[in-house]
Amino acid sequence: MIEQVIVTIVTSFFLLNVNFNQFFAFTGNVISPEAVIEKQTTIHLPQKKDGVQEIDVLAYSAAVFDIKDKLFIFEKNSNDRLRIASISKLMTALVFLDNNPGWDKVYEISREDRRDGGKIYLYLGDKVTVKNLFYAILVGSDNTATIALIHAAGLSEADFVAKMNEKAKELGLLQTSFIDPVGLSNDNISTAREVALLANAALAKTEISQAVSTEKTEFSTVAGVAKSIESTNFLLNNFPAGDVRIVGGKTGHTDLAGYCFVAKFVDQNQHEIISVVLDTPSEADRFKQTSKLVRWIYDSYQW
């Protein structure tokens, strides 16, 4: 009788297209695809092929989220709260879309916008459009552009961060919190599971998806100064995985966060996944471990 009730609940969540992983997060339970498959017969979830060997991922924490079926098919320390560095900018972009003053609005970079860390593409007095700022953030992870974008929206940094934390609650990200919109703060915290859900929500927005899939953005300031910003996402043009392609992603790094990366992938049959690696030992490793994990997922599971 109890098993029948569980089957009914699980099936209902799928039929209603609800992310039941978030539901189970409230109770502290984690549900696996194998467990669901054993208890239902009408819904076909991704299932690990026979004889598949387990994978060793060097990242301290990792997760892979199946977008269509709304469940996690790989996890390693995925509920541990960790620093996420510039992955925070995905939430920044989401909140900005709710407060966009217009893509063509021109903004002048001020002293208050300046933030150190990473590459700097925009300088005091540069006049650029809001869209230029948006792409500078998601393509080149420009910290100064991030603060400039917030000011262009007419918000203070404190007010914007408050909206980021409100948005996290709206998305059911109960283990995620932000102190700054850039990701320089080591108190910007989340889990691999929740980073995957954040990325899924962010990349569902066309504006964000287009930006994070851009290998290089080029534009000129109002004064005619040319700007060229290359993506921090090495895999955009270096992902050898046969019929699998990368849709886009976001990098992050601080000394304490290590090297982090979240990205969306899709195969020829339109099976979409979000891969997350947090706290890898080097810049190269975050991409190597992601490639290894994604190839293993598509080779090891059948839908």
Backbone as CSV, one residue per row, in Angstrom:
resi,resn,N_x,N_y,N_z,CA_x,CA_y,CA_z,C_x,C_y,C_z
1,MET,0.834,-1.200,0.000,0.000,0.000,0.000,0.873,1.257,0.000
2,ILE,1.938,1.264,0.848,2.831,2.417,0.918,3.521,2.641,-0.413
3,GLU,3.964,1.525,-1.055,4.631,1.660,-2.343,3.693,2.238,-3.388
4,GLN,2.418,1.859,-3.333,1.456,2.400,-4.294,1.302,3.897,-4.108
5,VAL,1.312,4.372,-2.867,1.206,5.806,-2.601,2.424,6.532,-3.153
6,ILE,3.610,5.956,-2.949,4.836,6.574,-3.454,4.797,6.669,-4.967
7,VAL,4.364,5.588,-5.633,4.262,5.585,-7.088,3.329,6.686,-7.554
8,THR,2.203,6.827,-6.874,1.231,7.855,-7.249,1.825,9.244,-7.126
9,ILE,2.547,9.511,-6.020,3.148,10.819,-5.810,4.184,11.113,-6.873
10,VAL,5.096,10.150,-7.109,6.160,10.356,-8.087,5.587,10.572,-9.479
11,THR,4.619,9.720,-9.862,4.009,9.842,-11.187,3.316,11.184,-11.346
12,SER,2.644,11.637,-10.304,1.947,12.920,-10.360,2.916,14.055,-10.588
13,PHE,4.067,14.003,-9.931,5.049,15.061,-10.114,5.529,15.115,-11.555
14,PHE,5.720,13.955,-12.177,6.166,13.939,-13.561,5.081,14.447,-14.493
15,LEU,3.856,14.024,-14.285,2.768,14.437,-15.153,2.508,15.926,-15.052
16,LEU,2.754,16.504,-13.888,2.558,17.938,-13.696,3.798,18.737,-14.078
17,ASN,4.844,18.044,-14.520,6.087,18.696,-14.951,6.687,19.542,-13.828
18,VAL,6.663,19.007,-12.609,7.182,19.715,-11.455,8.546,19.144,-11.099
19,ASN,9.483,19.987,-10.677,10.798,19.524,-10.277,10.716,18.898,-8.892
20,PHE,10.498,17.584,-8.843,10.293,16.959,-7.549,11.599,16.795,-6.784
21,ASN,12.745,17.015,-7.433,13.982,17.029,-6.666,13.966,18.179,-5.670
22,GLN,13.388,19.323,-6.052,13.278,20.430,-5.121,12.318,20.062,-3.994
23,PHE,11.248,19.338,-4.310,10.302,18.914,-3.283,10.996,18.045,-2.245
24,PHE,11.769,17.062,-2.744,12.449,16.174,-1.811,13.542,16.893,-1.040
25,ALA,14.055,18.029,-1.597,15.073,18.785,-0.878,14.534,19.312,0.439
26,PHE,13.230,19.617,0.494,12.639,20.113,1.718,12.648,19.042,2.809
27,THR,12.594,17.786,2.422,12.537,16.698,3.395,13.900,16.100,3.672
28,GLY,14.914,16.529,2.881,16.258,16.012,3.073,16.495,14.699,2.359
29,ASN,15.560,14.252,1.536,15.717,12.991,0.814,16.236,13.245,-0.590
30,VAL,16.984,12.290,-1.108,17.479,12.359,-2.476,16.918,11.181,-3.237
31,ILE,16.382,11.440,-4.397,15.781,10.359,-5.174,16.650,10.063,-6.386
32,SER,16.879,8.822,-6.675,17.708,8.427,-7.809,16.825,7.930,-8.934
33,PRO,17.334,8.000,-10.199,16.535,7.496,-11.315,16.232,6.019,-11.193
34,GLU,17.203,5.253,-10.638,16.982,3.818,-10.503,15.823,3.529,-9.548
35,ALA,15.738,4.319,-8.463,14.676,4.099,-7.482,13.311,4.349,-8.083
36,VAL,13.217,5.380,-8.924,11.939,5.687,-9.546,11.570,4.620,-10.568
37,ILE,12.544,4.170,-11.329,12.285,3.168,-12.363,11.720,1.895,-11.747
38,GLU,12.214,1.532,-10.554,11.758,0.321,-9.908,10.296,0.418,-9.482
39,LYS,9.777,1.634,-9.319,8.450,1.789,-8.749,7.405,2.280,-9.750
40,GLN,7.781,2.406,-11.025,6.782,2.810,-12.006,7.095,2.140,-13.345
41,THR,6.093,2.025,-14.167,6.276,1.318,-15.432,5.858,2.136,-16.636
42,THR,5.166,3.242,-16.435,4.645,3.993,-17.576,5.542,5.153,-17.988
43,ILE,6.434,5.601,-17.109,7.328,6.703,-17.418,8.733,6.157,-17.588
44,HIS,9.372,6.474,-18.726,10.680,5.913,-19.050,11.763,6.935,-18.738
45,LEU,12.483,6.698,-17.663,13.541,7.587,-17.225,14.883,7.099,-17.740
46,PRO,15.896,7.979,-17.767,17.227,7.524,-18.165,17.704,6.427,-17.220
47,GLN,18.232,5.376,-17.785,18.652,4.217,-16.992,20.073,3.830,-17.362
48,LYS,20.879,3.554,-16.347,22.266,3.201,-16.596,22.348,1.853,-17.313
49,LYS,23.194,1.777,-18.323,23.368,0.552,-19.087,24.088,-0.500,-18.240
50,ASP,23.859,-1.756,-18.584,24.501,-2.848,-17.869,26.013,-2.810,-18.085
51,GLY,26.734,-3.142,-17.032,28.185,-3.266,-17.132,28.954,-1.958,-17.139
52,VAL,28.284,-0.865,-16.873,28.956,0.438,-16.882,29.814,0.591,-15.628
53,GLN,31.068,0.984,-15.805,31.948,1.226,-14.679,31.744,2.641,-14.161
54,GLU,31.890,2.794,-12.852,31.704,4.111,-12.260,32.830,5.051,-12.675
55,ILE,32.565,6.337,-12.588,33.530,7.336,-13.012,34.134,8.022,-11.794
56,ASP,35.401,8.381,-11.912,36.096,9.100,-10.845,36.263,10.553,-11.286
57,VAL,35.587,11.453,-10.600,35.644,12.873,-10.936,36.518,13.587,-9.915
58,LEU,37.510,14.344,-10.378,38.458,14.995,-9.485,37.868,16.170,-8.729
59,ALA,36.834,16.790,-9.274,36.212,17.920,-8.583,35.735,17.479,-7.204
60,TYR,35.835,18.377,-6.220,35.334,18.029,-4.888,33.841,17.732,-4.943
61,SER,33.114,18.511,-5.728,31.660,18.345,-5.820,31.233,18.393,-7.278
62,ALA,30.252,17.573,-7.623,29.773,17.537,-9.007,28.334,17.036,-9.048
63,ALA,27.653,17.369,-10.121,26.284,16.897,-10.320,25.936,16.993,-11.797
64,VAL,25.049,16.093,-12.225,24.505,16.157,-13.583,22.990,16.065,-13.482
65,PHE,22.322,17.031,-14.077,20.867,17.150,-14.001,20.258,16.878,-15.365
66,ASP,19.320,15.924,-15.417,18.572,15.622,-16.634,17.411,16.613,-16.719
67,ILE,17.450,17.493,-17.711,16.494,18.589,-17.778,15.065,18.103,-18.029
68,LYS,14.883,17.226,-18.994,13.537,16.780,-19.344,12.864,16.034,-18.194
69,ASP,13.597,15.108,-17.603,13.009,14.278,-16.553,13.154,14.881,-15.168
70,LYS,13.876,15.993,-15.083,13.993,16.757,-13.835,14.506,15.908,-12.668
71,LEU,15.626,15.263,-12.903,16.255,14.507,-11.826,17.759,14.478,-12.026
72,PHE,18.461,14.178,-10.956,19.916,14.116,-10.997,20.361,12.682,-11.297
73,ILE,21.216,12.541,-12.293,21.680,11.203,-12.674,23.148,10.981,-12.313
74,PHE,23.775,11.993,-11.737,25.113,11.813,-11.170,25.284,12.835,-10.057
75,GLU,25.888,12.402,-8.938,26.139,13.310,-7.834,27.403,12.899,-7.076
76,LYS,28.159,13.889,-6.689,29.308,13.685,-5.804,29.363,14.880,-4.845
77,ASN,29.181,14.621,-3.583,29.167,15.700,-2.580,28.263,16.846,-3.024
78,SER,27.162,16.504,-3.648,26.346,17.502,-4.340,25.508,18.373,-3.421
79,ASN,25.409,18.005,-2.147,24.647,18.814,-1.195,25.541,19.641,-0.282
80,ASP,26.853,19.571,-0.493,27.781,20.361,0.314,27.749,21.813,-0.154
81,ARG,27.639,22.729,0.783,27.593,24.155,0.442,29.011,24.658,0.200
82,LEU,29.228,25.213,-0.998,30.557,25.635,-1.411,30.511,27.031,-2.024
83,ARG,31.648,27.645,-2.140,31.768,28.929,-2.816,31.620,28.713,-4.316
84,ILE,30.926,29.634,-4.991,30.663,29.435,-6.427,31.248,30.528,-7.310
85,ALA,31.924,31.509,-6.705,32.640,32.536,-7.468,31.747,33.162,-8.563
86,SER,32.281,33.292,-9.775,31.564,34.028,-10.824,30.382,33.281,-11.438
87,ILE,30.153,32.054,-11.027,28.903,31.407,-11.417,27.729,32.232,-10.886
88,SER,28.017,33.019,-9.848,27.010,33.938,-9.292,26.409,34.836,-10.369
89,LYS,27.171,35.117,-11.411,26.709,36.042,-12.455,25.499,35.503,-13.223
90,LEU,25.252,34.202,-13.158,24.022,33.677,-13.761,22.801,34.224,-13.031
91,MET,22.885,34.309,-11.707,21.791,34.903,-10.945,21.721,36.406,-11.198
92,THR,22.881,37.041,-11.312,22.918,38.467,-11.642,22.179,38.729,-12.940
93,ALA,22.438,37.892,-13.939,21.788,38.059,-15.241,20.286,37.846,-15.146
94,LEU,19.871,36.847,-14.379,18.445,36.577,-14.205,17.719,37.762,-13.567
95,VAL,18.299,38.281,-12.509,17.684,39.415,-11.818,17.687,40.649,-12.704
96,PHE,18.758,40.840,-13.448,18.806,42.007,-14.338,17.672,41.978,-15.357
97,LEU,17.367,40.805,-15.885,16.300,40.718,-16.886,14.967,41.205,-16.321
98,ASP,14.799,41.121,-15.027,13.580,41.635,-14.386,13.629,43.149,-14.209
99,ASN,14.809,43.746,-14.440,14.991,45.178,-14.188,15.687,45.876,-15.362
100,ASN,15.564,45.321,-16.539,16.255,45.835,-17.726,15.689,47.197,-18.154
101,PRO,16.517,48.243,-18.177,16.033,49.565,-18.586,15.952,49.728,-20.100
102,GLY,16.399,48.704,-20.832,16.402,48.768,-22.300,17.788,48.460,-22.831
103,TRP,17.879,47.567,-23.798,19.175,47.109,-24.307,19.992,48.225,-24.935
104,ASP,19.337,49.223,-25.493,20.049,50.290,-26.208,20.425,51.475,-25.325
105,LYS,20.052,51.431,-24.069,20.430,52.516,-23.162,21.953,52.599,-23.065
106,VAL,22.486,53.829,-23.137,23.934,54.031,-23.048,24.315,54.356,-21.612
107,TYR,25.363,53.707,-21.143,25.837,53.920,-19.771,27.322,54.260,-19.808
108,GLU,27.728,55.210,-18.966,29.130,55.606,-18.869,29.765,54.991,-17.626
109,ILE,30.881,54.303,-17.808,31.584,53.653,-16.707,32.126,54.721,-15.747
110,SER,31.816,54.534,-14.456,32.240,55.492,-13.430,33.232,54.836,-12.472
111,ARG,33.807,55.637,-11.588,34.753,55.107,-10.592,34.071,54.100,-9.670
112,GLU,32.809,54.330,-9.393,32.070,53.434,-8.492,31.862,52.046,-9.091
113,ASP,32.012,51.929,-10.401,31.804,50.637,-11.058,33.033,49.737,-10.984
114,ARG,34.183,50.307,-10.775,35.431,49.561,-10.895,35.528,48.434,-9.867
115,ARG,35.816,47.242,-10.348,36.086,46.086,-9.502,37.303,45.356,-10.053
116,ASP,38.186,44.954,-9.182,39.373,44.216,-9.601,39.037,42.740,-9.752
117,GLY,40.009,41.980,-10.198,39.805,40.539,-10.376,39.440,40.207,-11.798
118,GLY,40.123,39.223,-12.372,39.839,38.828,-13.753,40.305,39.881,-14.743
119,LYS,39.951,39.699,-15.983,40.318,40.648,-17.027,39.387,41.850,-17.002
120,ILE,39.956,43.024,-17.271,39.178,44.255,-17.311,39.087,44.730,-18.760
121,TYR,37.878,44.900,-19.226,37.660,45.312,-20.608,37.111,46.732,-20.724
122,LEU,36.483,47.221,-19.669,35.854,48.540,-19.698,36.492,49.452,-18.663
123,TYR,36.697,50.714,-19.058,37.444,51.640,-18.215,36.662,52.929,-17.982
124,LEU,37.148,53.706,-17.024,36.515,54.963,-16.649,36.241,55.825,-17.881
125,GLY,34.990,56.229,-18.038,34.610,57.099,-19.141,34.102,56.384,-20.372
126,ASP,34.302,55.071,-20.451,33.772,54.314,-21.586,32.244,54.397,-21.581
127,LYS,31.678,54.705,-22.743,30.225,54.727,-22.888,29.803,53.569,-23.793
128,VAL,29.002,52.670,-23.236,28.575,51.480,-23.971,27.092,51.240,-23.707
129,THR,26.490,50.364,-24.510,25.081,50.055,-24.306,24.912,49.018,-23.200
130,VAL,23.716,48.932,-22.694,23.379,47.929,-21.694,23.633,46.528,-22.243
131,LYS,23.316,46.314,-23.504,23.550,44.992,-24.096,25.035,44.664,-24.120
132,ASN,25.883,45.667,-24.388,27.328,45.452,-24.353,27.767,45.006,-22.959
133,LEU,27.231,45.645,-21.934,27.553,45.283,-20.549,27.121,43.849,-20.247
134,PHE,25.927,43.502,-20.673,25.362,42.171,-20.423,26.252,41.087,-21.025
135,TYR,26.720,41.318,-22.245,27.587,40.342,-22.906,28.977,40.315,-22.281
136,ALA,29.471,41.474,-21.836,30.775,41.510,-21.182,30.779,40.671,-19.917
137,ILE,29.641,40.630,-19.237,29.507,39.838,-18.013,29.506,38.342,-18.302
138,LEU,28.663,37.920,-19.234,28.442,36.495,-19.457,29.442,35.862,-20.415
139,VAL,30.094,36.669,-21.222,31.127,36.137,-22.123,32.493,36.206,-21.449
140,GLY,32.863,37.403,-20.995,34.195,37.594,-20.422,34.253,37.623,-18.920
141,SER,33.103,37.520,-18.245,33.016,37.541,-16.787,33.620,38.821,-16.201
142,ASP,33.394,39.942,-16.886,33.949,41.233,-16.491,33.264,41.733,-15.214
143,ASN,34.070,41.961,-14.167,33.517,42.379,-12.876,33.053,43.828,-12.882
144,THR,33.827,44.711,-13.516,33.431,46.113,-13.604,32.129,46.256,-14.386
145,ALA,31.997,45.502,-15.455,30.770,45.547,-16.256,29.571,45.081,-15.443
146,THR,29.801,44.158,-14.521,28.709,43.649,-13.681,28.135,44.757,-12.807
147,ILE,29.007,45.491,-12.142,28.538,46.585,-11.288,27.916,47.686,-12.144
148,ALA,28.507,47.949,-13.294,27.965,48.964,-14.201,26.554,48.599,-14.652
149,LEU,26.327,47.326,-14.929,25.008,46.880,-15.371,23.960,47.116,-14.284
150,ILE,24.338,46.856,-13.043,23.431,47.080,-11.921,23.080,48.567,-11.803
151,HIS,24.101,49.414,-11.900,23.872,50.860,-11.822,23.066,51.351,-13.024
152,ALA,23.275,50.748,-14.176,22.505,51.125,-15.365,21.024,50.809,-15.177
153,ALA,20.736,49.785,-14.360,19.348,49.417,-14.076,18.740,50.307,-12.996
154,GLY,19.537,51.231,-12.456,19.029,52.160,-11.460,18.967,51.596,-10.061
155,LEU,19.738,50.562,-9.784,19.714,49.916,-8.472,21.055,50.041,-7.773
156,SER,21.013,50.067,-6.441,22.249,50.006,-5.668,22.698,48.557,-5.607
157,GLU,23.967,48.346,-5.280,24.470,46.976,-5.186,23.735,46.207,-4.093
158,ALA,23.470,46.879,-2.974,22.784,46.214,-1.856,21.376,45.797,-2.248
159,ASP,20.657,46.682,-2.923,19.294,46.350,-3.354,19.303,45.214,-4.359
160,PHE,20.296,45.223,-5.243,20.365,44.179,-6.265,20.649,42.818,-5.632
161,VAL,21.564,42.793,-4.669,21.885,41.530,-3.987,20.661,41.002,-3.250
162,ALA,19.884,41.899,-2.671,18.652,41.472,-1.997,17.710,40.799,-2.990
163,LYS,17.642,41.347,-4.189,16.795,40.740,-5.226,17.355,39.389,-5.670
164,MET,18.664,39.242,-5.674,19.268,37.948,-6.015,18.866,36.879,-5.015
165,ASN,18.891,37.236,-3.746,18.509,36.270,-2.709,17.014,35.973,-2.738
166,GLU,16.209,36.972,-3.096,14.775,36.739,-3.265,14.520,35.779,-4.431
167,LYS,15.247,35.987,-5.515,15.086,35.117,-6.691,15.505,33.682,-6.355
168,ALA,16.554,33.539,-5.558,16.985,32.195,-5.149,15.861,31.474,-4.411
169,LYS,15.178,32.190,-3.539,14.061,31.592,-2.812,12.929,31.227,-3.760
170,GLU,12.641,32.102,-4.726,11.586,31.829,-5.704,11.871,30.554,-6.484
171,LEU,13.143,30.311,-6.757,13.547,29.124,-7.517,13.685,27.886,-6.644
172,GLY,13.468,28.040,-5.342,13.588,26.904,-4.431,15.012,26.555,-4.077
173,LEU,15.939,27.509,-4.254,17.350,27.263,-3.955,17.612,27.626,-2.495
174,LEU,17.287,26.696,-1.622,17.295,26.973,-0.194,18.688,26.986,0.419
175,GLN,19.676,26.441,-0.293,21.042,26.400,0.207,21.940,27.423,-0.483
176,THR,21.328,28.332,-1.217,22.074,29.313,-2.004,21.901,30.707,-1.419
177,SER,23.003,31.439,-1.278,22.932,32.810,-0.790,24.036,33.649,-1.421
178,PHE,23.756,34.943,-1.562,24.684,35.852,-2.224,24.995,37.045,-1.338
179,ILE,26.250,37.472,-1.382,26.697,38.674,-0.688,27.025,39.769,-1.695
180,ASP,27.511,39.363,-2.865,27.779,40.337,-3.919,27.317,39.783,-5.267
181,PRO,27.123,40.660,-6.265,26.618,40.210,-7.567,27.703,39.740,-8.517
182,VAL,28.959,39.888,-8.104,30.098,39.589,-8.973,30.608,38.168,-8.773
183,GLY,30.684,37.759,-7.502,31.232,36.450,-7.184,32.588,36.525,-6.514
184,LEU,33.070,37.737,-6.238,34.347,37.879,-5.555,34.240,37.484,-4.090
185,SER,33.052,37.632,-3.505,32.868,37.275,-2.104,32.915,35.759,-1.918
186,ASN,33.666,35.346,-0.919,33.716,33.919,-0.602,32.492,33.475,0.174
187,ASP,31.555,34.400,0.386,30.296,34.057,1.042,29.157,33.896,0.044
188,ASN,29.467,33.927,-1.235,28.480,33.531,-2.248,28.494,32.010,-2.296
189,ILE,27.453,31.398,-1.756,27.463,29.963,-1.461,26.299,29.253,-2.159
190,SER,26.572,28.025,-2.609,25.513,27.175,-3.138,25.982,25.726,-3.071
191,THR,25.236,24.837,-3.693,25.612,23.428,-3.808,25.635,23.054,-5.283
192,ALA,26.248,21.943,-5.610,26.283,21.508,-7.006,24.866,21.290,-7.543
193,ARG,24.001,20.716,-6.699,22.613,20.499,-7.114,21.926,21.821,-7.444
194,GLU,22.089,22.797,-6.562,21.383,24.052,-6.759,22.005,24.906,-7.854
195,VAL,23.303,24.779,-8.060,23.934,25.450,-9.202,23.343,24.916,-10.507
196,ALA,23.110,23.606,-10.550,22.497,23.011,-11.744,21.101,23.579,-11.980
197,LEU,20.331,23.707,-10.914,18.976,24.251,-11.044,19.000,25.729,-11.411
198,LEU,19.959,26.467,-10.857,20.122,27.879,-11.223,20.461,28.003,-12.707
199,ALA,21.417,27.206,-13.162,21.807,27.256,-14.571,20.653,26.863,-15.484
200,ASN,19.866,25.884,-15.062,18.716,25.463,-15.864,17.725,26.608,-16.024
201,ALA,17.473,27.331,-14.936,16.554,28.470,-14.989,17.140,29.601,-15.824
202,ALA,18.429,29.865,-15.660,19.069,30.969,-16.380,19.135,30.698,-17.880
203,LEU,19.572,29.491,-18.263,19.730,29.193,-19.678,18.402,28.962,-20.383
204,ALA,17.323,28.881,-19.615,15.997,28.818,-20.231,15.600,30.189,-20.785
205,LYS,16.313,31.239,-20.355,16.096,32.585,-20.879,16.919,32.763,-22.157
206,THR,16.253,33.125,-23.238,16.934,33.253,-24.531,18.105,34.221,-24.462
207,GLU,17.926,35.339,-23.779,18.977,36.353,-23.717,20.244,35.810,-23.056
208,ILE,20.059,35.040,-22.005,21.214,34.467,-21.305,21.832,33.340,-22.114
209,SER,20.986,32.486,-22.672,21.482,31.359,-23.466,22.312,31.836,-24.650
210,GLN,21.856,32.884,-25.311,22.601,33.418,-26.456,23.940,33.995,-26.020
211,ALA,23.959,34.669,-24.883,25.198,35.288,-24.407,26.232,34.236,-24.015
212,VAL,25.814,33.213,-23.265,26.781,32.223,-22.780,27.219,31.250,-23.874
213,SER,26.588,31.323,-25.035,27.014,30.490,-26.162,27.911,31.266,-27.126
214,THR,28.226,32.512,-26.790,29.023,33.389,-27.649,30.510,33.231,-27.364
215,GLU,31.284,32.856,-28.386,32.720,32.648,-28.211,33.478,33.960,-28.104
216,LYS,33.026,34.980,-28.815,33.674,36.290,-28.764,32.644,37.366,-29.065
217,THR,32.620,38.393,-28.233,31.741,39.527,-28.491,32.592,40.743,-28.823
218,GLU,32.218,41.447,-29.876,32.964,42.616,-30.329,32.009,43.791,-30.486
219,PHE,32.412,44.940,-29.989,31.602,46.148,-30.097,32.508,47.359,-29.939
220,SER,31.955,48.525,-30.146,32.701,49.765,-29.979,31.989,50.664,-28.981
221,THR,32.761,51.450,-28.243,32.184,52.434,-27.345,31.590,53.566,-28.189
222,VAL,30.850,54.434,-27.537,30.273,55.578,-28.242,31.368,56.414,-28.899
223,ALA,32.549,56.457,-28.274,33.680,57.225,-28.806,34.417,56.484,-29.920
224,GLY,33.995,55.239,-30.195,34.602,54.492,-31.289,35.751,53.589,-30.900
225,VAL,35.955,53.372,-29.607,37.015,52.476,-29.142,36.537,51.029,-29.277
226,ALA,37.272,50.233,-30.049,36.881,48.840,-30.293,37.162,47.969,-29.075
227,LYS,36.225,47.099,-28.765,36.361,46.146,-27.665,36.164,44.730,-28.208
228,SER,37.014,43.824,-27.773,36.907,42.419,-28.172,37.054,41.558,-26.924
229,ILE,36.008,40.789,-26.616,35.979,39.997,-25.383,35.763,38.532,-25.726
230,GLU,36.720,37.702,-25.356,36.618,36.267,-25.613,36.014,35.549,-24.410
231,SER,35.296,34.481,-24.691,34.631,33.725,-23.628,35.634,33.043,-22.717
232,THR,35.304,32.995,-21.440,36.104,32.238,-20.479,35.799,30.744,-20.564
233,ASN,34.795,30.397,-21.364,34.363,29.001,-21.520,35.151,28.331,-22.638
234,PHE,36.209,27.642,-22.267,37.111,26.987,-23.217,36.393,25.935,-24.059
235,LEU,35.359,25.321,-23.529,34.704,24.213,-24.227,33.820,24.652,-25.394
236,LEU,33.549,25.941,-25.503,32.669,26.383,-26.587,33.185,25.959,-27.956
237,ASN,34.485,25.957,-28.128,35.026,25.499,-29.417,36.064,24.397,-29.238
238,ASN,36.004,23.730,-28.077,36.955,22.639,-27.816,36.271,21.484,-27.091
239,PHE,35.150,21.062,-27.636,34.440,19.968,-26.973,34.320,18.774,-27.912
240,PRO,35.253,17.820,-27.827,35.223,16.636,-28.692,34.327,15.542,-28.125
241,ALA,33.089,15.518,-28.529,32.182,14.518,-27.956,31.203,13.967,-28.983
242,GLY,31.646,13.794,-30.218,30.796,13.164,-31.224,29.508,13.910,-31.469
243,ASP,28.390,13.267,-31.134,27.070,13.847,-31.410,26.566,14.745,-30.284
244,VAL,27.400,14.999,-29.309,27.012,15.855,-28.192,27.624,17.240,-28.389
245,ARG,26.841,18.273,-28.162,27.362,19.637,-28.274,27.064,20.421,-26.998
246,ILE,27.880,21.423,-26.756,27.683,22.289,-25.609,26.790,23.452,-26.009
247,VAL,25.822,23.753,-25.174,24.901,24.861,-25.440,25.470,26.162,-24.897
248,GLY,26.117,26.098,-23.755,26.696,27.279,-23.121,26.946,26.996,-21.664
249,GLY,27.679,27.895,-21.007,27.964,27.675,-19.598,28.602,28.887,-18.965
250,LYS,28.966,28.745,-17.679,29.588,29.848,-16.938,30.685,29.312,-16.041
251,THR,31.812,30.006,-16.081,32.955,29.651,-15.253,32.938,30.437,-13.946
252,GLY,33.762,29.994,-13.007,33.942,30.715,-11.760,35.260,30.329,-11.122
253,HIS,35.899,31.296,-10.456,37.152,30.983,-9.764,37.505,32.060,-8.739
254,THR,37.847,31.616,-7.554,38.595,32.397,-6.570,39.562,31.416,-5.924
255,ASP,40.507,31.945,-5.173,41.482,31.055,-4.534,40.802,30.023,-3.636
256,LEU,39.763,30.443,-2.910,39.093,29.528,-1.988,38.029,28.674,-2.670
257,ALA,37.436,29.179,-3.740,36.405,28.409,-4.452,37.009,27.355,-5.359
258,GLY,38.256,27.540,-5.735,38.843,26.667,-6.744,38.280,27.018,-8.107
259,TYR,38.441,26.108,-9.042,37.952,26.338,-10.406,36.621,25.619,-10.611
260,CYS,35.608,26.390,-10.973,34.243,25.872,-11.073,33.699,26.057,-12.482
261,PHE,32.721,25.237,-12.833,32.132,25.343,-14.176,30.776,24.661,-14.203
262,VAL,29.807,25.339,-14.807,28.492,24.749,-15.043,28.153,24.971,-16.503
263,ALA,27.578,23.950,-17.152,27.257,24.079,-18.569,26.111,23.155,-18.957
264,LYS,25.475,23.522,-20.046,24.367,22.742,-20.597,24.830,22.044,-21.868
265,PHE,24.404,20.782,-22.021,24.776,19.976,-23.175,23.533,19.309,-23.764
266,VAL,23.623,18.943,-25.038,22.515,18.256,-25.701,23.083,17.295,-26.737
267,ASP,22.446,16.117,-26.889,22.903,15.172,-27.902,21.979,15.219,-29.115
268,GLN,22.236,14.360,-30.088,21.480,14.380,-31.345,20.014,14.008,-31.144
269,ASN,19.704,13.368,-30.032,18.319,13.002,-29.737,17.630,14.004,-28.817
270,GLN,18.281,15.149,-28.648,17.734,16.245,-27.843,17.611,15.924,-26.354
271,HIS,18.487,15.050,-25.868,18.554,14.801,-24.437,19.467,15.868,-23.821
272,GLU,18.892,16.729,-23.007,19.616,17.860,-22.445,20.003,17.603,-20.990
273,ILE,21.237,17.985,-20.663,21.706,17.843,-19.293,22.432,19.116,-18.866
274,ILE,22.488,19.322,-17.551,23.315,20.368,-16.968,24.406,19.684,-16.156
275,SER,25.657,20.022,-16.441,26.789,19.454,-15.707,27.412,20.525,-14.806
276,VAL,27.756,20.139,-13.584,28.371,21.062,-12.625,29.611,20.417,-12.019
277,VAL,30.712,21.144,-11.996,31.884,20.739,-11.218,32.300,21.935,-10.371
278,LEU,32.475,21.714,-9.080,32.878,22.764,-8.152,34.176,22.377,-7.459
279,ASP,35.056,23.352,-7.331,36.333,23.175,-6.640,37.192,22.103,-7.303
280,THR,37.545,22.345,-8.559,38.545,21.518,-9.229,39.908,22.172,-9.023
281,PRO,41.000,21.424,-9.174,42.324,21.954,-8.819,42.934,22.957,-9.784
282,SER,42.466,23.012,-11.031,43.086,23.934,-11.991,42.076,24.375,-13.038
283,GLU,42.440,25.415,-13.775,41.570,25.914,-14.833,41.316,24.838,-15.880
284,ALA,42.377,24.135,-16.261,42.231,23.079,-17.267,41.372,21.935,-16.743
285,ASP,41.508,21.618,-15.452,40.778,20.482,-14.884,39.268,20.679,-14.904
286,ARG,38.806,21.920,-14.710,37.353,22.106,-14.692,36.747,21.759,-16.046
287,PHE,37.501,21.972,-17.120,37.007,21.625,-18.450,37.250,20.150,-18.763
288,LYS,38.400,19.621,-18.353,38.686,18.204,-18.578,37.696,17.319,-17.828
289,GLN,37.441,17.655,-16.566,36.524,16.856,-15.762,35.090,16.955,-16.287
290,THR,34.706,18.137,-16.751,33.373,18.289,-17.339,33.245,17.444,-18.590
291,SER,34.225,17.519,-19.477,34.190,16.728,-20.715,34.116,15.236,-20.412
292,LYS,34.920,14.801,-19.467,34.942,13.393,-19.077,33.592,12.959,-18.531
293,LEU,33.024,13.779,-17.660,31.753,13.447,-17.031,30.616,13.432,-18.043
294,VAL,30.576,14.418,-18.913,29.495,14.505,-19.907,29.556,13.345,-20.887
295,ARG,30.748,13.017,-21.352,30.884,11.867,-22.269,30.434,10.584,-21.576
296,TRP,30.809,10.440,-20.301,30.420,9.233,-19.547,28.909,9.153,-19.399
297,ILE,28.258,10.265,-19.127,26.798,10.270,-18.978,26.124,9.791,-20.251
298,TYR,26.478,10.374,-21.374,25.811,10.013,-22.628,26.173,8.600,-23.095
299,ASP,27.352,8.126,-22.714,27.753,6.760,-23.073,27.123,5.719,-22.140
300,SER,26.824,6.123,-20.909,26.432,5.169,-19.879,24.926,5.064,-19.656
301,TYR,24.179,6.072,-20.102,22.730,6.077,-19.870,21.970,5.952,-21.180
302,GLN,20.819,5.311,-21.070,19.912,5.247,-22.209,18.576,5.851,-21.807
303,TRP,17.969,6.577,-22.754,16.699,7.246,-22.475,15.554,6.496,-23.148
